[in-house]
Amino acid sequence: MVHVASSVLDPDLGDHVCLPFDGERERRTTTGLFTANGLRRRTKVVIITHADSPERTREWLAPLVPGLADAESAGQVEILDCAGTHFTGGRLDLERVYASLADAHARARKHGQHGVYALIDASWGAGATGEQVAFEAATNELFGERWLAAVCQYDRGLFARDALDRASSVHPISPEQALLRFAGTSEPAGLRMWGDIDLTNRRAFASLLARLEKEPGEVVIDASELDFIDAGSAQLLTVTAMARPRGATSVVCRDSMARVLRLIGADEFIAVRRVGDA
């Protein structure tokens, strides 16, 4: 019996999940559960393969997901090879990944589906962990639009423990780490966050701040629903504000986060607005 946290295999749209697994049985079981959950949520399920071909994946997945063939025929499930979604001329192509997922979203909307559930075999990055970690961090920006949920499967037999730790840290969600959800905002530009931020997902938080650092005007970070942020992660927020025009970064937060920001001197660079303040 495979035991995996329900939030990992039944993610909300907007979730970017790192899922380490042990062995072929666990990979297949979790793929079946994820696919069934995506169909139940009326999303388009996109399975991006690497270790197996799409044809082989279809063979072993069909007994695990009743009605899989009909779902494929109806455009509810797509099984793709990462060579056609992640690479151009043998080189990792971030723009091609964006385009592949955006195309899946367009097809989902055409069929009246609620968004895209993507399951990605991350074994394509074995042996190139640094490039893969940078890629995973860069894709976080996509999830702020909240039409995409992705679970990235990492085989513990292929990735060393330190490589898995680095991969997990750039995902906002992974088993046994803090869970961060977010949405991008506009007018003014910013970010709405809920959940928790600590050392385990701090690098994912840093990737979200990197985009805001480049914004030319006012930035508002709505952390009013954030349950916890540690001092190290709050320091990252301060560094972002210091790199921007003075007074152009605001944070809306609870008293607990306001105290953390005050203790590290962040309120010198950030306009801190407590929830409920006029």
Legacy VTK file of the C-alpha trace (Angstrom):
# vtk DataFile Version 3.0
C-alpha trace
ASCII
DATASET POLYDATA
POINTS 278 float
0.000 0.000 0.000
1.377 3.416 -1.010
0.727 6.212 1.469
1.097 9.773 0.119
-0.401 12.964 1.558
-3.716 13.670 -0.137
-2.769 17.289 -0.844
0.099 16.046 -3.019
-1.923 13.781 -5.301
-5.065 15.943 -5.208
-3.506 19.404 -5.579
-5.295 22.688 -6.051
-4.814 24.532 -9.313
-1.772 26.722 -8.684
0.149 24.054 -6.755
3.690 23.107 -7.848
4.621 19.876 -6.078
7.822 17.859 -5.759
7.039 14.177 -5.167
9.969 11.808 -4.464
9.051 8.141 -4.865
10.541 4.693 -4.274
10.282 2.142 -7.035
8.137 1.403 -10.045
5.111 0.263 -8.072
4.871 3.562 -6.212
5.357 5.583 -9.402
2.547 3.767 -11.153
0.190 3.857 -8.175
0.619 7.586 -7.651
0.194 8.223 -11.386
-3.117 6.374 -11.309
-4.368 8.262 -8.256
-3.301 11.628 -9.668
-5.012 10.913 -12.991
-8.241 9.845 -11.306
-8.226 12.985 -9.131
-7.659 15.210 -12.150
-10.581 13.635 -13.977
-12.788 13.985 -10.904
-11.895 17.694 -10.751
-12.797 18.028 -14.442
-9.350 19.208 -15.456
-7.288 18.194 -18.471
-4.742 15.626 -17.238
-1.378 15.856 -19.019
1.154 13.112 -18.270
4.669 13.962 -19.467
6.794 10.817 -19.648
10.494 10.063 -19.807
11.322 6.698 -18.199
8.552 5.057 -20.263
7.208 5.917 -23.686
3.656 7.278 -23.917
2.590 3.933 -25.405
4.061 1.918 -22.553
2.615 4.347 -19.991
-0.809 3.938 -21.542
-0.548 0.147 -21.228
0.100 0.059 -17.482
-2.082 3.062 -16.620
-5.258 1.758 -18.294
-5.980 -0.924 -15.637
-5.477 1.671 -12.879
-7.838 4.294 -14.334
-11.190 2.897 -15.521
-12.286 4.627 -18.715
-8.801 5.888 -19.593
-9.197 5.161 -23.317
-12.482 7.072 -23.465
-10.966 9.958 -21.501
-8.082 10.157 -23.982
-10.471 10.076 -26.928
-12.468 12.917 -25.370
-9.353 15.027 -24.818
-9.530 14.731 -21.024
-6.165 12.936 -20.797
-3.011 13.469 -22.861
0.158 11.376 -22.550
3.193 13.135 -24.021
6.928 12.486 -24.284
9.088 15.133 -22.608
11.313 15.160 -25.701
8.466 17.022 -27.386
7.592 19.325 -24.483
10.896 20.108 -22.733
13.668 19.990 -25.336
14.699 21.569 -28.629
17.648 20.004 -30.422
18.463 18.005 -27.303
18.699 21.106 -25.099
16.302 22.072 -22.327
13.961 24.770 -23.635
12.000 26.689 -20.995
9.982 28.591 -23.592
8.895 25.327 -25.175
7.696 24.056 -21.792
5.672 27.254 -21.302
4.199 26.931 -24.806
3.335 23.234 -24.318
1.467 23.921 -21.086
-0.231 27.027 -22.477
-1.421 24.983 -25.464
-2.807 22.348 -23.080
-4.629 25.116 -21.204
-6.145 26.433 -24.432
-7.382 22.939 -25.300
-8.754 22.532 -21.773
-10.753 25.750 -22.074
-12.062 24.683 -25.477
-13.400 21.479 -23.906
-14.878 23.254 -20.872
-12.304 21.822 -18.459
-11.357 23.741 -15.340
-7.580 23.821 -15.822
-4.566 21.563 -16.343
-3.332 18.780 -14.067
0.244 17.935 -15.178
2.244 14.945 -13.948
5.890 15.260 -14.989
8.510 12.516 -14.890
11.530 14.447 -13.613
14.018 11.706 -14.462
14.973 13.751 -17.535
17.168 15.819 -15.200
19.134 12.987 -13.565
22.799 13.925 -13.872
22.028 17.594 -14.516
20.630 18.602 -11.132
21.836 22.205 -11.210
20.122 22.876 -14.529
16.993 21.090 -13.363
16.752 23.037 -10.096
17.102 26.337 -11.963
14.410 25.183 -14.396
11.990 24.193 -11.596
12.501 27.561 -9.878
11.893 29.455 -13.114
8.598 27.673 -13.745
7.125 28.786 -10.393
5.967 32.011 -12.008
3.512 30.016 -14.160
1.581 28.819 -11.143
0.604 32.303 -9.975
-2.106 32.337 -12.652
-3.714 29.316 -10.910
-4.864 27.371 -13.966
-2.097 24.775 -13.635
-1.295 22.160 -10.996
1.857 20.088 -11.501
3.359 17.162 -9.634
6.997 16.456 -10.505
7.957 12.824 -9.817
11.533 12.312 -8.582
12.876 8.759 -8.419
14.958 8.285 -5.266
16.850 5.571 -7.135
18.147 8.128 -9.654
18.677 11.247 -7.519
21.060 11.552 -4.565
19.633 12.825 -1.285
21.216 16.275 -1.620
19.869 16.588 -5.172
16.377 15.698 -3.949
16.666 18.238 -1.138
17.596 20.972 -3.631
14.748 20.017 -5.939
12.240 19.988 -3.074
13.378 23.372 -1.822
12.486 25.142 -5.081
9.000 23.622 -5.094
6.466 25.468 -2.934
4.987 22.102 -1.888
6.578 18.752 -1.119
5.821 16.017 1.420
7.235 16.790 4.881
7.960 20.443 4.126
6.083 23.710 4.617
3.213 24.217 2.174
3.052 27.528 0.313
0.309 28.591 -2.075
0.291 31.872 -3.989
-1.342 33.897 -6.724
0.079 36.684 -8.815
-1.732 40.030 -8.644
-1.767 43.166 -10.791
-2.635 46.868 -10.528
-0.487 47.142 -8.519
1.779 44.195 -9.246
2.294 41.811 -6.387
1.683 38.467 -4.793
-0.957 36.931 -2.563
0.315 34.130 -0.332
-1.154 31.636 2.099
0.298 28.705 4.017
3.803 28.675 5.520
7.327 29.668 4.502
10.439 28.307 6.203
13.828 26.850 5.304
12.241 23.894 3.477
10.607 25.992 0.738
12.562 29.231 1.062
14.204 28.878 -2.359
10.768 28.611 -3.948
9.786 31.851 -2.190
12.994 33.469 -3.446
12.080 32.572 -7.035
8.753 34.399 -6.649
10.436 37.477 -5.194
12.932 37.594 -8.075
10.149 38.586 -10.475
8.835 41.285 -8.145
12.285 42.795 -7.727
12.193 43.773 -11.408
8.820 45.539 -11.218
9.261 49.277 -11.938
6.364 50.571 -9.845
4.551 49.803 -6.615
4.503 46.208 -5.384
2.013 44.922 -2.803
2.494 41.543 -1.129
-0.698 40.321 0.500
0.400 37.954 3.270
-2.787 38.429 5.286
-3.525 34.696 5.069
0.054 33.535 5.633
0.231 31.434 8.787
4.009 31.517 9.327
7.219 32.982 7.943
10.631 32.428 9.507
13.210 35.170 9.961
15.427 33.940 7.129
12.565 34.076 4.637
11.490 37.491 5.928
15.064 38.631 5.331
14.722 37.619 1.661
11.667 39.842 1.444
13.661 42.701 2.944
16.499 42.251 0.447
13.958 42.416 -2.382
12.545 45.676 -1.017
16.058 47.124 -0.626
16.735 46.441 -4.317
13.642 48.420 -5.327
12.820 52.147 -5.088
12.450 53.210 -1.478
8.838 53.078 -0.255
7.634 51.146 -3.322
7.130 47.801 -1.546
4.198 47.152 0.808
3.267 44.073 2.817
-0.186 43.412 4.257
0.160 40.906 7.087
-0.937 39.696 10.498
0.602 40.934 13.745
2.861 37.874 13.998
4.552 38.585 10.656
4.692 42.315 11.381
6.660 41.521 14.544
9.153 39.405 12.580
9.628 42.196 10.033
10.113 44.737 12.794
12.652 42.560 14.639
14.884 42.286 11.565
14.503 45.971 10.708
12.526 45.333 7.539
10.057 48.132 8.280
12.786 50.612 7.326
12.411 49.452 3.703
8.909 47.950 3.622
5.600 49.670 4.288
4.041 47.212 6.726
0.239 47.302 6.894
-1.378 45.099 9.495
-4.623 43.302 8.678
-7.486 45.457 9.916
-5.560 48.735 9.805
-7.452 51.563 8.180
LINES 1 279
278 0 1 2 3 4 5 6 7 8 9 10 11 12 13 14 15 16 17 18 19 20 21 22 23 24 25 26 27 28 29 30 31 32 33 34 35 36 37 38 39 40 41 42 43 44 45 46 47 48 49 50 51 52 53 54 55 56 57 58 59 60 61 62 63 64 65 66 67 68 69 70 71 72 73 74 75 76 77 78 79 80 81 82 83 84 85 86 87 88 89 90 91 92 93 94 95 96 97 98 99 100 101 102 103 104 105 106 107 108 109 110 111 112 113 114 115 116 117 118 119 120 121 122 123 124 125 126 127 128 129 130 131 132 133 134 135 136 137 138 139 140 141 142 143 144 145 146 147 148 149 150 151 152 153 154 155 156 157 158 159 160 161 162 163 164 165 166 167 168 169 170 171 172 173 174 175 176 177 178 179 180 181 182 183 184 185 186 187 188 189 190 191 192 193 194 195 196 197 198 199 200 201 202 203 204 205 206 207 208 209 210 211 212 213 214 215 216 217 218 219 220 221 222 223 224 225 226 227 228 229 230 231 232 233 234 235 236 237 238 239 240 241 242 243 244 245 246 247 248 249 250 251 252 253 254 255 256 257 258 259 260 261 262 263 264 265 266 267 268 269 270 271 272 273 274 275 276 277
